[in-house]
Amino acid sequence: MYLNISDSSTANNKGSSGTLVHYLEKENRVLELENPERWFNQKHSDIEPYEARRTIDQNIAKLSKTDAKFFLINISPSQKEIAHLKACFGAEGAKTQLKAYAKKVMDEYARNFNREGINSSKDLIWFAKLENHRYYSYKDKEVKEGTKKRGELKAGDQMHVQVIVSRKDASNKIKLSPMNNSRGKNVEHSKKLGQFDRMKFKQSGETCFDKFFDFDRKLGDTFAYAKIQKNGTFEQRMQLSTLVQGSAVNTESRDLAVQLIKSVAEGTFLSTTTMLESVGKTAGDFMKILLAPVSQGVAIGGGSDGLPVKPKKKKKKKGQQQEQELQISR
């Protein structure tokens, strides 16, 4: 599940929401659908675009010209997640269920601020629009290489939801910014803008999808796994990769991988020692678990510590090196 909150550079959110609302109506205009996709929120499912624009634009009490007035949230399920929804609910049912999921995402969005009086999507002003397609833009690699044209439809299931949410809460009194980075560390700042944690929000969206739709997410497809691969230490990346490979044939590998991934989801990186203690294992046990998949047909290369071994470069003999340097200088 891909969740992203656009800043002002992409949402142009310091003025009216009219331009963005008009843009998100593109499928209804271009495809001329008999049953156009309507806007929805936690209360209604047949909202007209002008209602969404007017409500967002009026909920801006005490915001200056340079303040953000709204934010754009992109809720994009993966191909596997869309396939799961269609298998369970059918093509039309999948759309209905994705809209229901979007409401749960907005509940998580509200709770993530840790603000008194902001407990669910009912405390926010927001409007969402389901889209069935994605289009190539000038930023895409294919367009730059000339293999695709700008505006051309992307292949595969591209169903997703775009949400415009007001900067102010439903009472038009409280400012809420998901772009702040205090995470509660700056008390005064948090009192004004909340304690929004974007990483925690992305993780909550994934967890919510899995529970809501009983989705069996593979370890290698989790947000925490991707986070470790991007931001974890070399040791953590290699240990996790090995554990994920072994999880298919070794339940202990899966348990340890889940422990490591869970620690990242909660905002911490467990050390190997802490992780072992949590499941009652020793360092020797850990190595046996890491190397166990090798005897069961899973190819995992590594040294005595379970990590990959870099090939050693052959050193040239001193005489040969001097001879080569003389030849180059001639």
C-alpha positions as CSV (number, residue, x, y, z in Angstrom):
1,M,0.0,0.0,0.0
2,Y,1.4,3.4,-1.0
3,L,0.3,6.4,1.0
4,N,1.7,9.8,0.2
5,I,0.9,13.3,1.4
6,S,1.6,16.0,-1.2
7,D,3.2,19.3,-0.2
8,S,2.6,22.7,-1.7
9,S,5.0,22.2,-4.6
10,T,2.7,19.4,-6.0
11,A,-0.7,20.3,-4.6
12,N,-0.4,24.1,-5.0
13,N,-2.4,24.4,-1.8
14,K,-2.0,28.0,-0.7
15,G,-5.1,29.2,-2.7
16,S,-8.4,27.8,-3.8
17,S,-8.8,24.0,-4.2
18,G,-10.7,24.6,-7.5
19,T,-7.8,23.8,-9.7
20,L,-7.1,20.5,-8.0
21,V,-10.8,19.5,-7.9
22,H,-11.0,20.2,-11.6
23,Y,-7.9,18.1,-12.3
24,L,-9.3,15.2,-10.3
25,E,-12.5,15.3,-12.4
26,K,-10.5,14.4,-15.6
27,E,-11.7,10.9,-16.0
28,N,-15.3,12.0,-15.8
29,R,-14.6,14.6,-18.5
30,V,-12.3,12.6,-20.8
31,L,-14.0,9.2,-20.6
32,E,-17.5,10.6,-20.6
33,L,-18.7,7.9,-18.2
34,E,-22.4,7.0,-18.0
35,N,-22.0,6.6,-14.3
36,P,-19.3,9.1,-13.3
37,E,-17.3,8.7,-10.1
38,R,-18.7,11.0,-7.4
39,W,-16.8,12.5,-4.5
40,F,-17.3,11.0,-1.1
41,N,-16.4,11.5,2.6
42,Q,-17.4,9.8,5.9
43,K,-21.0,10.9,5.5
44,H,-22.0,11.0,1.8
45,S,-21.1,9.1,-1.4
46,D,-22.6,11.3,-4.1
47,I,-21.0,14.7,-3.6
48,E,-20.7,17.1,-6.5
49,P,-17.3,18.6,-7.2
50,Y,-18.4,22.2,-6.6
51,E,-19.6,21.2,-3.1
52,A,-16.1,19.8,-2.3
53,R,-14.4,22.9,-3.6
54,R,-16.7,25.3,-1.8
55,T,-16.5,23.5,1.5
56,I,-12.7,23.3,1.5
57,D,-12.3,26.9,0.4
58,Q,-14.5,28.2,3.2
59,N,-12.8,26.3,6.0
60,I,-9.8,28.6,6.2
61,A,-10.4,30.8,9.3
62,K,-7.3,32.7,10.5
63,L,-5.0,31.3,7.7
64,S,-2.7,33.7,6.0
65,K,-2.1,34.0,2.2
66,T,1.1,31.9,2.6
67,D,-0.4,29.2,4.7
68,A,-1.4,25.8,3.3
69,K,-5.2,25.6,3.0
70,F,-5.4,21.8,2.2
71,F,-3.4,18.7,1.6
72,L,-3.6,15.9,-1.0
73,I,-3.4,12.3,0.2
74,N,-2.7,9.6,-2.4
75,I,-4.0,6.1,-1.4
76,S,-2.6,3.6,-4.0
77,P,-3.0,-0.1,-3.5
78,S,-0.5,-2.4,-5.2
79,Q,-1.4,-4.8,-8.0
80,K,-1.5,-7.7,-5.5
81,E,-3.8,-5.7,-3.2
82,I,-6.2,-4.8,-6.0
83,A,-6.2,-8.4,-7.2
84,H,-7.1,-9.5,-3.7
85,L,-10.0,-7.0,-3.5
86,K,-11.4,-8.1,-6.9
87,A,-11.1,-11.8,-6.0
88,C,-13.0,-11.2,-2.8
89,F,-15.6,-8.6,-3.9
90,G,-15.6,-8.5,-7.7
91,A,-14.7,-5.5,-9.9
92,E,-17.5,-3.2,-8.6
93,G,-17.4,-4.5,-5.1
94,A,-13.6,-3.7,-5.0
95,K,-14.4,-0.1,-5.7
96,T,-16.9,0.1,-2.8
97,Q,-14.5,-1.6,-0.5
98,L,-11.6,0.7,-1.4
99,K,-13.8,3.7,-0.6
100,A,-14.6,2.1,2.7
101,Y,-10.9,1.6,3.3
102,A,-10.2,5.2,2.5
103,K,-12.5,6.3,5.3
104,K,-10.4,4.1,7.7
105,V,-7.2,5.7,6.4
106,M,-8.7,9.1,7.2
107,D,-9.5,7.9,10.7
108,E,-5.8,6.9,11.1
109,Y,-4.8,10.3,9.7
110,A,-6.9,12.1,12.4
111,R,-5.6,10.0,15.3
112,N,-2.0,10.4,14.1
113,F,-2.1,14.1,15.2
114,N,-2.6,13.2,18.9
115,R,-4.7,16.2,19.4
116,E,-7.6,16.5,21.9
117,G,-10.9,16.6,20.0
118,I,-9.4,15.1,16.8
119,N,-10.3,11.4,17.1
120,S,-11.6,10.3,13.7
121,S,-12.4,11.4,10.1
122,K,-15.6,12.9,11.5
123,D,-13.5,15.6,13.1
124,L,-12.0,16.6,9.7
125,I,-13.1,18.3,6.5
126,W,-12.2,16.0,3.6
127,F,-13.4,14.8,0.2
128,A,-12.2,11.8,-1.8
129,K,-12.4,10.7,-5.4
130,L,-11.8,7.2,-6.7
131,E,-9.8,7.0,-10.0
132,N,-9.5,4.0,-12.2
133,H,-6.5,4.9,-14.3
134,R,-3.0,6.5,-14.1
135,Y,-1.3,8.4,-16.9
136,Y,2.3,8.8,-17.9
137,S,3.7,12.3,-17.1
138,Y,6.9,14.0,-18.1
139,K,8.6,12.7,-14.9
140,D,8.2,9.1,-15.9
141,K,11.3,7.2,-17.2
142,E,9.4,5.8,-20.2
143,V,8.4,9.3,-21.4
144,K,12.0,10.6,-21.1
145,E,13.2,7.6,-23.1
146,G,10.5,8.1,-25.7
147,T,8.9,4.7,-25.3
148,K,5.7,6.2,-24.0
149,K,3.9,9.5,-24.6
150,R,2.8,12.0,-22.0
151,G,-0.9,11.4,-21.1
152,E,-0.9,7.8,-22.3
153,L,-2.7,5.3,-20.0
154,K,-0.5,3.0,-17.8
155,A,-1.1,-0.7,-18.1
156,G,-2.5,-2.9,-15.3
157,D,-4.9,-2.2,-12.5
158,Q,-4.4,1.4,-11.4
159,M,-7.4,1.9,-9.2
160,H,-6.6,4.4,-6.4
161,V,-8.1,7.2,-4.3
162,Q,-7.2,10.8,-4.0
163,V,-8.2,12.8,-0.9
164,I,-8.3,16.5,-0.4
165,V,-8.3,17.3,3.3
166,S,-8.6,20.8,4.9
167,R,-5.8,22.3,6.9
168,K,-8.4,23.2,9.6
169,D,-10.5,20.7,11.5
170,A,-14.3,20.4,11.2
171,S,-14.8,23.2,13.7
172,N,-12.6,25.5,11.6
173,K,-10.7,26.3,14.8
174,I,-7.7,23.9,15.0
175,K,-4.8,23.9,12.6
176,L,-3.6,20.5,11.5
177,S,-0.4,20.1,9.4
178,P,0.8,16.6,8.4
179,M,4.0,18.3,7.1
180,N,5.5,19.1,10.6
181,N,8.3,17.0,11.8
182,S,8.1,17.5,15.6
183,R,6.6,14.1,16.4
184,G,6.0,15.4,19.9
185,K,9.5,16.4,20.6
186,N,8.7,20.1,20.4
187,V,5.9,20.5,22.9
188,E,4.8,24.1,21.9
189,H,5.0,23.3,18.2
190,S,2.9,20.1,18.8
191,K,0.2,22.0,20.6
192,K,-0.3,24.2,17.5
193,L,0.2,21.6,14.8
194,G,-0.1,18.2,16.4
195,Q,2.5,15.4,16.5
196,F,2.0,13.9,13.0
197,D,4.4,11.1,12.1
198,R,4.3,10.4,8.4
199,M,6.2,7.1,8.7
200,K,3.7,5.9,11.3
201,F,0.8,7.0,9.1
202,K,2.1,5.0,6.2
203,Q,2.6,1.9,8.4
204,S,-0.9,2.3,9.9
205,G,-2.4,2.3,6.4
206,E,-0.7,-1.0,5.6
207,T,-1.7,-2.6,8.9
208,C,-5.3,-1.4,8.5
209,F,-5.6,-2.9,5.0
210,D,-4.3,-6.3,6.1
211,K,-6.7,-6.5,9.0
212,F,-9.7,-5.0,7.2
213,F,-9.4,-7.4,4.2
214,D,-7.6,-10.3,5.8
215,F,-4.7,-9.8,3.4
216,D,-1.7,-12.2,3.8
217,R,1.1,-9.7,3.1
218,K,4.5,-11.4,2.4
219,L,7.4,-10.1,4.5
220,G,9.2,-8.8,1.5
221,D,6.2,-6.7,0.5
222,T,5.9,-4.8,3.8
223,F,6.6,-1.1,4.3
224,A,9.0,-1.9,7.2
225,Y,11.0,-4.3,5.0
226,A,11.4,-1.5,2.4
227,K,12.4,0.9,5.2
228,I,15.1,-1.4,6.5
229,Q,16.5,-1.9,3.1
230,K,16.6,1.8,2.6
231,N,17.6,3.1,6.0
232,G,18.8,0.1,8.1
233,T,22.4,-0.8,8.8
234,F,24.3,-3.2,6.5
235,E,23.9,-5.9,9.2
236,Q,20.2,-5.4,9.6
237,R,19.6,-5.4,5.8
238,M,21.5,-8.6,5.3
239,Q,20.0,-10.4,8.3
240,L,16.5,-9.4,7.2
241,S,17.0,-10.5,3.6
242,T,18.3,-13.9,4.8
243,L,15.5,-14.3,7.3
244,V,12.9,-13.4,4.6
245,Q,14.4,-15.9,2.2
246,G,14.3,-18.6,4.9
247,S,10.8,-17.8,6.1
248,A,9.3,-20.0,3.3
249,V,10.9,-23.1,4.8
250,N,11.7,-22.2,8.3
251,T,9.1,-20.9,10.8
252,E,11.8,-19.6,13.2
253,S,13.3,-17.5,10.4
254,R,9.8,-16.0,9.9
255,D,9.3,-15.3,13.6
256,L,12.6,-13.5,13.8
257,A,11.9,-11.5,10.6
258,V,8.5,-10.5,12.0
259,Q,10.2,-9.3,15.2
260,L,12.6,-7.2,13.2
261,I,10.0,-5.8,10.9
262,K,7.6,-5.1,13.9
263,S,10.4,-3.1,15.6
264,V,10.8,-0.9,12.6
265,A,7.0,-0.4,12.3
266,E,7.1,0.9,15.9
267,G,9.9,3.3,15.1
268,T,12.9,1.4,16.4
269,F,15.5,-1.0,15.1
270,L,16.0,-4.0,17.3
271,S,19.6,-5.1,17.8
272,T,20.4,-8.7,17.2
273,T,20.9,-9.3,20.9
274,T,17.5,-7.8,21.8
275,M,15.8,-9.7,19.0
276,L,17.2,-13.0,20.1
277,E,16.3,-12.4,23.8
278,S,12.7,-11.7,22.8
279,V,12.3,-15.2,21.4
280,G,14.7,-16.9,23.8
281,K,17.5,-17.6,21.5
282,T,21.3,-17.4,21.7
283,A,23.8,-16.1,19.2
284,G,24.6,-19.8,18.3
285,D,20.9,-20.5,17.8
286,F,20.6,-17.5,15.6
287,M,23.3,-18.7,13.2
288,K,21.7,-22.1,13.0
289,I,18.4,-20.4,12.0
290,L,20.1,-18.2,9.5
291,L,22.0,-21.1,7.8
292,A,19.2,-23.7,8.1
293,P,17.5,-22.8,4.8
294,V,20.8,-23.8,3.0
295,S,20.2,-27.5,3.8
296,Q,16.6,-27.2,2.6
297,G,17.3,-25.9,-0.9
298,V,17.4,-22.2,-0.4
299,A,20.5,-20.6,-1.7
300,I,21.9,-18.2,0.8
301,G,25.6,-17.4,0.6
302,G,27.6,-16.1,3.5
303,G,30.5,-16.4,5.9
304,S,30.7,-17.6,9.4
305,D,28.7,-14.7,10.7
306,G,25.8,-15.4,8.3
307,L,26.6,-12.3,6.1
308,P,27.6,-12.3,2.5
309,V,31.3,-12.6,1.9
310,K,32.9,-10.1,-0.5
311,P,35.2,-11.7,-3.0
312,K,38.8,-10.9,-2.2
313,K,40.8,-9.1,-4.9
314,K,43.9,-10.9,-6.1
315,K,47.0,-8.9,-5.2
316,K,49.6,-8.5,-7.9
317,K,53.1,-9.5,-7.1
318,K,55.4,-6.6,-6.6
319,G,57.6,-7.5,-9.5
320,Q,54.7,-7.8,-12.0
321,Q,53.3,-4.5,-10.8
322,Q,56.6,-2.7,-11.4
323,E,57.0,-4.3,-14.8
324,Q,53.5,-3.1,-15.8
325,E,54.2,0.4,-14.6
326,L,57.4,0.5,-16.7
327,Q,55.5,-0.6,-19.8
328,I,52.9,2.1,-19.3
329,S,55.6,4.8,-18.8
330,R,57.3,3.8,-22.1
